[in-house]
Amino acid sequence: MRYLRLFFVMLLLWAVCEAQGQNNIIKGFIYNAEDGAPIAHCPVHLLGTSFGSVTEHNGSFVIGKIPDGEYTLAVSFFGFDSIRENVTLQKNQVITKKYFLAPSKISLDAVNVSAEQQRVITTTNTSVVSVTPKEIKKMPSIGGMPDFAQYLQVLPGVVSTGDQGGQLYIRGGTPIQNMVLLDGMLVYNPFHSIGLFSVFDTDIMSSADVYTGGFGAEFGGRISSIMDIKTRDGNRKRFSGKVDVNTFGAKVLLEGPIVKLKDDRKVSLSYVISAKGSYLEQTSKALYPYADKNGLPYNYLDFYAKLSLATNNGTKLNVFGFDFNDAVHYKDIATYKWNSWGAGTNFLIVPGNVPTTIEGTIAYSKYKTILDDYAFTPRESSINGFTANLNFNYYLGKSLFTIGAELLGYTTNYSLYNSAGFKNVFVDNTTDIGIFFKYKYNYRDKLLLEPSFRLQYYASMNAASPEPRLAIKYNITKKIRLKLAGGLYSQNFVAATSDRDVVNLFYGFLSSPDDMSPEFDGKEMRNNLQKAQHVVLGLELDVIKHTSINIEGYFKNFSQLTTLNRYKVYEDVVAYSHIPDIQKKDYIFEKGFAYGADLTAKFEYKGFYAWFVYSLAWVKRYDGVVHYSPHFDRRHNVNLMLSYAFGKNRTWQIDVRWNYGSGFPFTQTQGYYGHYNPSYIGDDYIHANEDMGFFLADLNAARLPDYHRLDINFKKKFHIGERHVIELNVGATNLYNYHNIFYVNRVTNGVIYQLPILYSFGLNWSF
């Protein structure tokens, strides 16, 4: 700790010295002139020089270390009219600018390429995919509404359990090892039981960065992946919205200014409200009786609201909240439901004459879930807590230094019944503290270095985890780029799953389990944290016109994992002190690894868009007794997506997606037996009915059949005046009606298949 403090002091002194040596600074924000929304990834540069920047997600930019002189500032972005302005700088001057880009009536593909090329050579971009609503809308919009969950399934390294269940596994990590952030607030389950839909409304998303591994020190508390979703502000100029009605569900989006954005006003205040839900259980009885005579049993209802206050100099304050609900009822098999809600605030402060921004978030959220599969007693779990963080960003020319701190406090509650009918409840309170720094160094747009370091402290375990991380990109040419990322990661969340489920519906949340053996595989364990190490190596190629290719190989070493003990047969009491820990502890350690390679190719020209992903992966685990493949170990995964917009003003669009995945591992049922537990003394055990028990075969030694599905969608837009757009859409999921297995109840042998062919049609009106 002494050396760490010394290092931080030296780093801060160096940053101060850098600041003293700087010359002139130009900083500001880029907004959309129509609604006042910030424009991210917009290039801003001084013509004829190497000085430039790309806007952040909030539209901000900073260009520093500019010598005295006269310059022409250029702002260009695809789909908008360019801006040119002459500026004069002298004597360490700081200029703050605010530009509003007007949408262009002529699309210039060359400008689009230029903006994208600027971004890829100035960011390391290793093991991360940046998703925008525009790209999501090129997916077949099953049910008529494009959704983030559908797009996630075509990303490299992402494995989905299918149309139902809504669980995603990213490069060998489980859902509990994936962190999902919504405007900086933790969301513990972002996907509905019908896996086609997430809790996020695509129309209010600003951006989504999906880190499949090797992420920087600004993120902590997870060992596999990060999904960082940011919503846009409400329209600052006028009242607008969208109404969407289709065969799966409906949505209403309303937004507008409370205090309009005007040049002579110091502040603006806007709002955005979104509500969407599914009535598939009702419509399916009439439209899809062949799928299930009782109807497809899915219901969800999502609300999100946000209030945004912005000042002239770019300082912002957002207040937001959400309430997400999901329920599914498989008759005579299982009932599963959950609720998630939260509220919070985030802010951006732009000080006057320094190249610095300050960001922070304070939020609280809660999640509760329950599964009742009738053959057994219900399982319940909940987690609730707060998060607070504060980050300082200091711009040093094209480089950036960030330092931050984070505080999380939460409570987990997990309850289940054992074979004797007794209820076990596990409750834990914990606090996590993290501090980090990150330095993004840009050497002439040729070499990009991003060293970072995080110190994570888990109060409930009294354990600290130092986590160095590094990302590198070397631009061999502007069209050929090498990249590398890696680091150390930790978390204390675990998920309780059941081996009796062929497909897992339920995840119980646990933290800081302490009923564990102090040893694993003959070695003493220092703490009960989850730990992993990542290495990702990649190559980016833009050598073919209109085509970008990304190849990445990765290795994740899950050196320390915690899981429920499937071998427990004795209670952990003094009478059984002679019994080995593995037969009496509630939890055990595991270790394992995941490795593989992903190939991504994207072609985009005029109205045609093609996306191809092939993933080859291996995931292995060892629990001290057996080596096995977890149930999400998919060897081959292929996604092909095509989108074509045509006709006058490209108002017609056709989208197609085909997915293939090799079979998942599962544990076979080896046999059945009858057993009876007396409920009281004198119970009539002679005439009472027995319960059905079962024997399991080797753990995950078999494989389910391969999965594949074809989806298609057609859209037609009608522009009515300047502000009104009506879109008609029709589509189908699982076009050739392939039977993919979803769930099997071990006791009743009841089988539920993934979705059959489901056609859909809908209408939406934007105004």
C-alpha positions in Angstrom: 0.0 0.0 0.0 2.9 2.4 0.7 4.3 1.9 -2.8 0.9 2.3 -4.2 0.4 5.7 -2.5 3.8 6.8 -3.6 2.9 5.8 -7.2 -0.3 7.8 -7.1 1.5 10.9 -5.8 4.1 10.7 -8.5 1.4 10.2 -11.1 -0.5 13.3 -10.0 2.6 15.4 -9.8 3.4 14.4 -13.4 -0.1 15.3 -14.5 0.3 18.8 -12.8 3.6 19.3 -14.6 2.0 18.4 -17.9 -0.8 20.8 -17.2 1.7 23.7 -16.6 3.4 23.0 -19.8 0.3 23.1 -22.0 -0.5 25.9 -24.4 -3.9 26.7 -25.8 -7.0 24.6 -25.4 -10.2 24.2 -27.4 -13.0 22.3 -25.8 -16.8 22.0 -26.2 -19.8 19.9 -27.2 -21.4 18.8 -30.4 -25.2 18.5 -30.5 -27.9 17.5 -33.0 -29.6 20.7 -34.1 -33.0 19.0 -34.4 -33.4 17.7 -30.8 -30.3 18.9 -28.9 -29.0 15.4 -28.4 -25.2 15.0 -28.0 -23.3 13.4 -31.0 -20.8 10.8 -30.0 -17.7 9.7 -32.0 -17.8 12.9 -34.0 -14.3 14.0 -35.4 -13.2 17.6 -34.5 -9.9 18.8 -35.9 -7.8 21.8 -36.9 -7.4 21.7 -40.7 -3.9 21.2 -41.9 -2.6 20.1 -38.5 -2.4 16.9 -36.5 -4.5 18.4 -33.7 -7.9 16.9 -33.3 -10.2 14.8 -31.1 -13.3 12.6 -31.2 -16.3 13.4 -29.1 -17.2 11.2 -26.1 -20.6 9.6 -25.5 -21.8 12.9 -24.0 -20.7 14.9 -27.1 -17.8 16.5 -25.4 -14.3 17.1 -26.9 -11.0 18.6 -25.8 -8.1 19.6 -28.0 -5.0 20.6 -26.0 -1.4 21.6 -26.4 -2.2 23.8 -29.4 0.5 26.4 -30.3 -0.4 30.0 -30.8 -1.8 30.8 -34.2 -4.8 31.1 -36.5 -6.6 27.9 -37.4 -9.7 26.5 -39.1 -11.8 24.2 -36.8 -13.7 21.5 -38.8 -16.6 19.4 -37.5 -17.8 16.6 -39.9 -20.1 13.7 -39.2 -22.0 11.3 -41.4 -25.6 12.5 -42.1 -25.0 16.1 -40.9 -23.8 19.3 -42.6 -20.2 20.1 -41.8 -19.1 23.2 -39.9 -16.0 25.3 -40.5 -14.9 28.1 -38.2 -11.8 30.3 -37.9 -10.2 30.5 -34.5 -7.3 32.5 -33.1 -5.3 31.2 -30.1 -2.6 32.9 -28.1 -1.1 33.0 -24.6 -2.5 29.8 -23.1 -6.0 30.7 -24.1 -9.0 28.4 -23.4 -11.9 28.5 -25.8 -15.2 26.8 -25.2 -17.3 26.0 -28.2 -20.8 24.6 -28.7 -21.9 23.4 -32.1 -25.3 22.2 -33.4 -25.0 20.0 -36.5 -28.0 20.2 -38.9 -29.0 16.9 -40.5 -27.9 16.8 -44.1 -30.3 16.2 -47.0 -27.5 14.5 -49.0 -25.8 11.3 -47.5 -22.0 11.3 -48.1 -20.7 7.7 -47.7 -17.1 9.1 -47.8 -17.7 11.2 -44.7 -19.1 8.1 -42.9 -15.9 6.1 -43.7 -13.7 9.0 -42.6 -15.5 9.3 -39.2 -15.2 5.5 -38.6 -11.6 5.4 -39.6 -10.8 8.3 -37.2 -12.4 6.3 -34.4 -10.7 2.9 -35.0 -7.2 4.4 -35.1 -7.6 6.5 -32.0 -9.2 3.8 -29.7 -7.7 0.4 -28.7 -11.1 -1.2 -29.2 -9.9 -4.6 -28.1 -12.6 -7.2 -27.2 -15.3 -4.5 -27.3 -18.2 -3.9 -29.7 -19.9 -0.5 -29.7 -23.5 -0.8 -30.6 -25.9 2.0 -31.7 -29.6 2.0 -32.2 -29.0 2.4 -36.0 -27.2 -1.0 -36.1 -29.8 -2.7 -33.9 -32.5 -1.6 -36.3 -30.8 -3.6 -39.1 -31.7 -6.8 -37.2 -34.9 -8.6 -38.1 -37.2 -7.0 -35.6 -39.1 -10.0 -34.3 -42.5 -8.9 -33.1 -41.9 -5.6 -34.9 -39.7 -4.0 -32.2 -35.9 -4.0 -32.7 -34.3 -5.0 -29.5 -30.8 -5.0 -27.8 -31.2 -8.6 -26.8 -31.6 -9.7 -30.4 -28.5 -7.8 -31.5 -26.4 -9.1 -28.6 -26.9 -12.6 -29.9 -25.0 -11.8 -33.1 -21.9 -10.4 -31.4 -18.7 -12.4 -31.4 -18.2 -14.5 -28.3 -21.8 -14.3 -27.1 -23.7 -17.5 -26.6 -27.5 -17.5 -26.0 -29.5 -20.4 -24.5 -32.1 -19.7 -27.2 -35.4 -17.9 -27.7 -36.6 -18.6 -24.2 -34.8 -18.2 -20.9 -32.9 -15.0 -21.9 -29.5 -16.0 -20.6 -26.3 -14.9 -22.3 -22.8 -16.4 -21.8 -19.9 -14.3 -22.9 -16.6 -15.9 -23.7 -16.8 -18.5 -21.0 -18.5 -16.4 -18.3 -21.8 -17.0 -16.7 -24.6 -14.3 -16.4 -23.6 -13.6 -12.8 -20.1 -12.8 -14.1 -21.4 -10.2 -16.5 -21.9 -6.6 -15.3 -24.8 -4.7 -16.8 -24.9 -0.9 -16.3 -27.7 1.4 -17.3 -26.6 5.0 -17.1 -24.1 3.8 -14.5 -26.7 1.9 -12.4 -26.5 -1.8 -11.9 -29.2 -3.9 -13.6 -29.1 -7.5 -12.3 -31.3 -9.2 -15.0 -31.6 -7.2 -18.3 -33.3 -10.0 -20.3 -36.9 -11.2 -20.4 -37.9 -14.9 -20.3 -38.7 -14.7 -24.0 -35.1 -14.2 -25.1 -36.1 -11.9 -28.0 -36.5 -8.9 -25.7 -34.5 -7.0 -23.2 -35.6 -4.4 -20.6 -34.0 -1.6 -22.7 -36.0 0.5 -25.2 -33.9 0.8 -28.3 -35.3 4.2 -29.2 -34.0 5.8 -26.0 -30.5 4.2 -26.1 -27.6 6.4 -27.0 -25.0 3.8 -27.1 -24.0 0.4 -25.7 -20.4 -0.8 -25.3 -20.1 -4.6 -24.9 -16.7 -5.6 -23.4 -16.3 -9.4 -23.9 -13.0 -9.5 -22.0 -9.8 -7.6 -21.3 -11.7 -4.4 -20.1 -10.0 -1.6 -18.3 -9.7 -0.7 -14.7 -12.7 1.7 -14.8 -14.8 -1.4 -14.4 -14.6 -3.7 -11.4 -16.4 -6.4 -9.5 -16.9 -8.8 -12.4 -14.6 -11.4 -14.0 -16.0 -11.9 -17.5 -17.7 -9.1 -19.3 -19.3 -5.6 -19.1 -22.3 -4.2 -20.9 -22.4 -0.4 -20.5 -25.6 1.0 -21.8 -26.3 4.8 -21.9 -29.6 6.4 -22.7 -30.1 9.7 -24.6 -31.6 12.8 -23.2 -35.2 13.8 -24.1 -35.8 16.1 -27.0 -34.7 19.6 -26.0 -36.4 21.4 -28.9 -40.0 20.1 -29.2 -42.5 17.5 -28.0 -42.1 14.2 -29.9 -42.6 10.5 -29.4 -43.4 7.1 -30.8 -46.3 4.6 -30.6 -45.6 1.0 -31.5 -48.3 -1.8 -31.7 -47.6 -5.3 -33.0 -48.7 -8.9 -32.4 -46.2 -9.4 -29.6 -46.6 -6.2 -27.6 -46.8 -2.5 -27.6 -44.7 0.5 -26.7 -45.2 4.3 -26.0 -42.4 6.8 -25.9 -42.9 10.4 -25.0 -40.2 13.1 -24.8 -39.9 16.9 -24.9 -38.6 20.1 -23.3 -39.8 21.5 -20.0 -37.4 24.4 -20.6 -36.5 24.7 -24.3 -33.0 24.8 -25.5 -32.3 28.3 -26.8 -29.1 30.3 -27.5 -30.1 33.1 -25.0 -30.9 30.6 -22.2 -28.4 29.4 -19.7 -30.1 26.1 -19.0 -32.5 23.6 -20.7 -34.6 20.9 -19.1 -36.0 17.9 -20.9 -37.7 14.5 -20.2 -38.1 11.1 -21.8 -40.6 8.4 -20.7 -40.9 4.9 -22.1 -43.3 2.1 -21.4 -43.4 -1.2 -23.2 -45.0 -4.6 -22.5 -46.0 -7.9 -24.0 -49.5 -9.4 -24.4 -48.2 -12.4 -26.2 -50.0 -14.8 -23.8 -53.3 -13.3 -25.0 -52.6 -12.8 -28.7 -50.9 -16.2 -29.1 -54.1 -18.1 -28.3 -55.7 -16.7 -31.4 -52.6 -16.2 -33.7 -50.4 -19.2 -32.6 -52.6 -22.0 -31.3 -50.2 -24.5 -32.8 -47.4 -23.3 -30.5 -49.4 -24.0 -27.3 -53.1 -24.4 -26.9 -52.9 -22.5 -23.6 -51.0 -19.6 -25.3 -47.4 -18.7 -25.1 -47.1 -17.9 -21.4 -45.0 -14.7 -21.5 -45.7 -11.4 -19.9 -43.5 -8.4 -19.2 -43.9 -4.7 -18.5 -41.1 -2.2 -18.5 -41.0 1.5 -17.5 -38.2 4.0 -17.7 -38.1 7.7 -17.1 -35.4 10.3 -17.3 -35.1 14.1 -16.5 -32.1 16.0 -17.9 -30.8 19.4 -16.9 -28.1 21.0 -19.1 -26.2 24.3 -18.9 -24.6 26.3 -21.6 -21.1 25.2 -20.8 -22.0 21.5 -21.0 -22.5 20.7 -17.3 -25.4 18.2 -17.0 -27.5 16.5 -14.3 -29.8 13.5 -15.0 -32.3 11.9 -12.7 -33.8 8.6 -13.8 -35.7 5.5 -12.6 -37.0 2.2 -13.9 -39.4 -0.7 -13.1 -39.0 -3.9 -15.0 -41.3 -7.0 -14.6 -41.3 -10.5 -16.1 -43.6 -13.5 -15.6 -43.9 -16.9 -17.4 -46.1 -19.8 -16.5 -45.6 -23.2 -18.1 -48.7 -25.1 -17.2 -48.0 -28.2 -15.0 -44.2 -27.6 -15.4 -42.9 -24.3 -13.9 -43.7 -20.7 -13.0 -40.9 -18.2 -13.1 -41.1 -14.4 -12.4 -39.0 -11.5 -11.4 -39.1 -7.8 -10.7 -36.4 -5.2 -10.9 -36.6 -1.5 -10.0 -34.2 1.3 -9.3 -33.6 5.1 -9.3 -30.6 7.3 -9.4 -28.8 10.4 -10.7 -25.6 11.0 -12.7 -23.8 14.2 -13.5 -21.2 15.8 -15.7 -19.3 18.9 -14.6 -17.2 20.9 -17.0 -14.9 23.3 -15.1 -14.1 26.6 -16.8 -10.5 27.0 -17.9 -9.0 23.6 -17.4 -9.1 20.5 -19.8 -11.0 18.5 -17.2 -14.4 16.8 -16.8 -15.9 15.3 -13.7 -18.5 12.5 -13.9 -20.4 10.7 -11.2 -23.3 8.4 -10.4 -25.4 7.7 -7.3 -28.1 5.0 -7.6 -30.1 2.3 -5.9 -31.6 -0.8 -7.4 -33.3 -4.1 -6.3 -34.0 -7.4 -8.0 -36.2 -10.3 -6.8 -36.9 -13.6 -8.6 -38.8 -16.8 -7.8 -39.1 -20.2 -9.5 -41.6 -22.9 -8.7 -41.3 -26.1 -10.8 -44.1 -27.9 -8.8 -42.1 -31.1 -8.4 -40.0 -29.3 -5.8 -40.6 -26.4 -3.4 -40.0 -22.8 -4.6 -36.6 -21.2 -4.9 -36.3 -17.4 -4.2 -33.6 -14.9 -4.5 -33.2 -11.1 -4.2 -30.4 -8.5 -4.2 -30.6 -4.8 -3.4 -28.1 -2.1 -2.9 -26.6 1.2 -3.9 -23.7 2.3 -6.1 -21.8 5.6 -6.0 -18.8 6.6 -8.1 -16.8 9.7 -9.1 -14.3 10.0 -12.0 -11.9 12.8 -13.0 -10.9 13.0 -16.6 -7.9 15.1 -17.5 -7.1 15.7 -21.2 -3.4 15.9 -22.2 -3.4 16.6 -25.9 -4.6 13.4 -27.6 -4.0 11.5 -24.3 -6.3 11.2 -21.4 -5.7 10.5 -17.7 -8.6 9.3 -15.6 -8.7 8.6 -11.9 -11.8 7.4 -10.0 -13.4 5.8 -7.0 -16.4 3.6 -6.5 -18.5 2.4 -3.5 -21.1 -0.4 -3.6 -23.2 -1.7 -0.8 -25.7 -4.5 -1.2 -27.7 -7.3 0.5 -28.3 -10.8 -1.0 -31.0 -13.1 0.1 -31.4 -16.7 -1.2 -33.9 -19.3 0.1 -34.6 -22.9 -1.0 -35.9 -26.1 0.6 -33.8 -29.2 1.1 -34.9 -32.8 0.4 -36.4 -33.1 3.9 -38.6 -30.0 3.3 -36.7 -27.6 5.6 -36.3 -24.1 4.3 -32.7 -22.8 4.2 -32.1 -19.0 4.0 -28.8 -17.4 3.1 -28.5 -13.6 3.8 -25.4 -11.5 3.5 -24.5 -7.8 3.6 -21.4 -6.6 1.9 -19.5 -3.5 0.8 -17.1 -3.2 -2.1 -14.7 -0.3 -2.5 -12.7 0.4 -5.7 -10.2 3.0 -6.7 -8.5 3.1 -10.1 -6.5 5.1 -12.6 -6.2 4.8 -16.4 -3.9 6.6 -18.8 -4.7 6.6 -22.5 -1.5 7.5 -24.4 -1.6 8.3 -28.1 1.7 8.5 -30.0 1.0 10.1 -33.4 -2.1 7.9 -34.0 0.5 5.1 -34.4 0.8 3.5 -31.0 -2.0 3.5 -28.4 -1.2 2.5 -24.9 -3.8 2.2 -22.1 -2.2 1.0 -18.8 -4.6 1.0 -15.9 -4.8 -0.2 -12.3 -7.6 -1.0 -10.0 -7.5 -1.8 -6.3 -10.7 -3.5 -5.2 -11.5 -4.1 -1.5 -14.2 -6.5 -0.4 -15.1 -5.5 3.2 -17.2 -8.6 4.1 -14.1 -10.8 3.3 -11.5 -8.2 4.5 -9.8 -9.0 1.2 -8.0 -6.6 -1.2 -7.4 -7.4 -4.9 -4.8 -5.4 -6.8 -5.7 -5.6 -10.5 -3.2 -4.3 -13.2 -4.6 -4.1 -16.7 -3.3 -3.1 -20.1 -4.6 -2.5 -23.6 -2.3 -1.8 -26.7 -3.0 -1.0 -30.3 -0.4 -0.6 -33.0 -1.6 0.9 -36.3 0.7 -0.8 -38.9 -1.2 1.2 -41.5 -4.5 2.9 -41.3 -6.1 -0.3 -42.6 -4.1 -2.9 -40.7 -4.0 -2.8 -36.9 -2.8 -5.1 -34.2 -4.2 -5.0 -30.6 -3.7 -6.7 -27.3 -5.6 -6.5 -24.0 -5.5 -8.3 -20.6 -5.5 -8.0 -16.9 -6.6 -9.4 -13.5 -10.2 -9.4 -12.3 -12.2 -10.4 -9.2 -15.7 -10.5 -7.8 -17.5 -12.0 -4.8 -20.9 -12.7 -6.5 -21.8 -16.3 -7.0 -24.9 -17.9 -8.6 -26.7 -20.9 -7.3 -28.0 -23.2 -10.0 -29.3 -26.7 -9.9 -27.9 -29.8 -11.7 -31.4 -31.3 -11.9 -32.3 -28.8 -14.6 -31.5 -29.7 -18.2 -31.7 -26.0 -18.9 -31.3 -23.5 -16.0 -34.1 -21.0 -15.6 -33.2 -19.8 -12.1 -30.1 -18.1 -10.7 -29.9 -17.4 -7.0 -27.7 -14.5 -5.9 -25.1 -15.1 -3.2 -22.2 -13.1 -2.0 -19.2 -13.8 0.3 -20.0 -17.5 1.0 -18.1 -18.6 4.1 -19.2 -22.2 4.6 -16.3 -23.6 2.5 -13.3 -25.8 3.0 -10.1 -23.8 3.5 -8.4 -26.0 0.9 -8.9 -26.9 -2.7 -7.1 -29.5 -4.7 -4.5 -29.8 -1.9 -3.8 -26.1 -1.7 -4.8 -23.6 1.0 -7.1 -20.8 -0.2 -6.4 -17.3 1.0 -10.0 -16.0 0.4 -13.3 -16.9 -1.2 -13.2 -14.5 -4.1 -13.9 -15.3 -7.7 -10.7 -14.6 -9.7 -9.8 -14.6 -13.4 -7.1 -13.5 -15.8 -7.7 -12.4 -19.4 -5.5 -12.2 -22.5 -7.0 -11.1 -25.8 -5.0 -10.7 -29.1 -6.6 -9.2 -32.2 -6.1 -8.1 -35.8 -8.2 -5.5 -37.6 -8.3 -5.4 -41.4 -9.9 -2.8 -43.7 -8.0 -3.8 -46.8 -11.2 -4.7 -48.8 -13.3 -1.8 -49.9 -16.4 -1.2 -47.7 -15.4 -4.2 -45.6 -13.9 -4.4 -42.1 -12.6 -7.7 -40.6 -11.8 -8.3 -37.0 -10.1 -11.5 -35.7 -9.6 -12.1 -32.0 -8.2 -14.9 -30.0 -8.7 -15.0 -26.2 -7.9 -17.0 -23.1 -9.7 -16.6 -19.8 -8.2 -18.4 -16.8 -10.9 -18.7 -14.1 -8.3 -19.5 -11.4 -10.7 -19.4 -8.5 -14.5 -19.9 -8.6 -17.1 -20.6 -6.0 -20.2 -22.8 -6.5 -22.8 -24.7 -4.7 -21.6 -28.1 -3.5 -23.3 -30.8 -5.5 -21.6 -33.5 -3.4 -23.0 -32.5 0.0 -24.7 -35.4 1.9 -24.0 -34.5 5.6 -24.7 -31.6 7.7 -21.7 -29.6 8.9 -21.9 -30.5 12.6 -19.5 -31.8 15.2 -20.9 -35.4 14.9 -19.6 -35.5 11.3 -16.2 -33.8 11.9 -14.5 -36.9 10.5 -16.3 -36.5 7.2 -14.4 -34.8 4.4 -15.4 -31.2 3.8 -16.5 -31.9 0.3 -19.4 -34.0 1.6 -20.7 -31.5 4.2 -19.8 -27.9 3.1 -22.5 -25.8 1.3 -20.0 -24.4 -1.2 -16.9 -25.6 -2.9 -14.1 -24.1 -5.0 -13.7 -24.7 -8.7 -11.3 -23.6 -11.4 -11.4 -23.6 -15.1 -10.7 -21.8 -18.3 -12.2 -20.6 -21.6 -10.4 -20.1 -24.8 -11.3 -19.6 -28.5 -11.3 -17.3 -31.5 -13.9 -15.1 -33.1 -14.0 -13.9 -36.7 -16.2 -10.9 -37.5 -16.7 -9.4 -41.0 -18.8 -6.4 -41.8 -19.7 -5.1 -45.2 -21.6 -1.8 -45.7 -22.2 0.0 -48.9 -25.1 2.3 -49.7 -28.2 0.4 -48.7 -26.6 -3.0 -48.2 -25.3 -4.2 -44.9 -23.8 -7.7 -44.1 -22.6 -9.0 -40.8 -20.9 -12.4 -40.4 -19.6 -13.9 -37.1 -18.0 -17.3 -36.5 -16.9 -18.3 -33.0 -14.9 -21.4 -32.0 -14.8 -21.9 -28.2 -13.9 -24.3 -25.4 -15.0 -23.9 -21.7 -13.9 -26.4 -19.0 -14.3 -26.6 -15.3 -12.7 -28.7 -12.5 -14.4 -28.9 -9.0 -11.8 -31.0 -7.3 -13.5 -34.3 -8.2 -14.3 -34.2 -12.0 -13.4 -32.2 -15.0 -16.5 -31.2 -16.9 -17.9 -28.9 -19.5 -20.5 -26.4 -18.1 -23.9 -26.3 -19.7 -23.1 -23.3 -21.9 -20.0 -24.8 -23.6 -20.9 -24.3 -27.3 -18.1 -25.4 -29.7 -19.3 -23.7 -32.8 -21.5 -20.6 -33.2 -22.4 -18.9 -36.5 -24.4 -15.7 -37.1 -25.2 -14.3 -40.6 -27.1 -11.1 -40.8 -28.2 -9.3 -44.0 -30.0 -6.0 -44.4 -31.0 -4.1 -47.6 -32.7 -0.8 -47.8 -34.0 0.2 -51.2 -36.5 2.2 -53.1 -36.9 6.0 -53.3 -35.2 7.4 -50.2 -34.6 3.8 -49.1 -38.0 3.5 -47.5 -38.2 -0.3 -48.1 -36.0 -2.6 -46.0 -35.5 -6.4 -45.7 -33.6 -7.9 -42.8 -32.5 -11.6 -42.5 -30.7 -13.4 -39.7 -29.6 -17.0 -39.5 -28.0 -18.6 -36.4 -26.4 -22.0 -35.9 -25.0 -23.3 -32.7 -23.7 -26.8 -31.8 -25.4 -28.6 -28.9 -25.0 -27.7 -25.3 -23.8 -30.2 -22.6 -26.3 -31.6 -20.2 -26.5 -34.3 -17.6 -28.6 -37.3 -18.5 -31.1 -38.9 -16.2 -29.8 -42.4 -15.4 -32.8 -43.9 -13.5 -35.8 -43.3 -11.2 -36.7 -44.4 -7.7 -39.5 -43.9 -5.3 -39.0 -42.3 -1.9 -41.2 -41.1 1.0 -40.5 -38.6 3.8 -43.0 -38.9 6.7 -44.5 -35.6 7.6 -45.3 -36.4 11.2 -45.1 -39.2 13.8 -47.8 -41.8 13.1 -48.0 -40.9 9.4 -49.7 -43.7 7.3 -46.5 -44.5 5.3 -48.0 -47.8 4.1 -50.8 -46.3 2.0 -49.2 -42.9 1.3 -48.0 -42.0 -2.2 -44.2 -41.9 -2.8 -42.4 -39.1 -4.5 -40.4 -39.7 -7.6 -36.6 -39.3 -7.3 -33.9 -39.8 -10.0 -30.3 -40.8 -10.5 -28.0 -38.6 -12.6 -25.4 -39.8 -15.0 -22.0 -38.3 -15.4 -22.0 -34.5 -15.1 -22.7 -32.9 -18.5 -21.4 -35.9 -20.4 -24.1 -35.7 -23.1 -25.0 -33.0 -25.7 -28.3 -31.5 -26.7 -29.1 -31.4 -30.5 -27.7 -28.6 -32.5 -29.6 -25.3 -32.6 -30.4 -23.3 -35.7 -33.0 -20.7 -36.6 -33.9 -18.3 -39.5 -35.6 -15.0 -38.9 -36.8 -12.5 -41.6 -38.5 -9.1 -41.5 -39.8 -6.5 -44.0 -40.3 -2.8 -43.4 -41.9 0.0 -45.3 -41.8 3.7 -44.1 -44.2 6.4 -45.1 -43.1 10.0 -44.5 -45.9 12.4 -43.7 -44.7 15.9 -43.7 -41.3 16.7 -42.0 -42.0 15.2 -38.6 -44.3 12.2 -39.0 -43.2 8.7 -40.0 -45.4 5.6 -40.2 -43.7 2.2 -40.5 -45.3 -1.0 -41.4 -43.5 -4.3 -40.7 -44.1 -8.0 -41.1 -41.8 -10.8 -40.2 -41.3 -14.3 -38.9 -39.0 -16.1 -36.5 -37.9 -19.7 -36.9 -39.0 -19.5 -40.5 -38.5 -23.2 -41.3 -40.0 -24.2 -37.9 -37.1 -26.2 -36.5 -37.7 -27.8 -33.1 -35.0 -26.6 -30.7 -35.2 -28.0 -27.1 -35.6 -25.4 -24.3 -36.5 -27.2 -21.1 -37.1 -30.7 -19.8 -38.6 -31.5 -16.4 -36.6 -34.5 -15.0 -39.5 -35.9 -13.0 -42.4 -35.6 -15.4 -40.3 -35.7 -18.6 -42.3 -32.7 -19.8 -40.5 -31.1 -22.8 -40.8 -27.4 -23.8 -39.3 -26.5 -27.2 -37.9 -23.2 -28.3 -40.3 -21.0 -30.2 -41.9 -22.5 -33.3 -42.5 -20.4 -36.5 -44.1 -17.2 -35.3 -45.2 -14.6 -37.8 -45.6 -11.0 -36.7 -46.9 -7.8 -38.0 -47.0 -4.3 -36.6 -47.2 -0.6 -37.0 -45.4 2.3 -35.4 -45.8 6.0 -35.6 -43.0 8.5 -34.9 -43.8 12.1 -34.5 
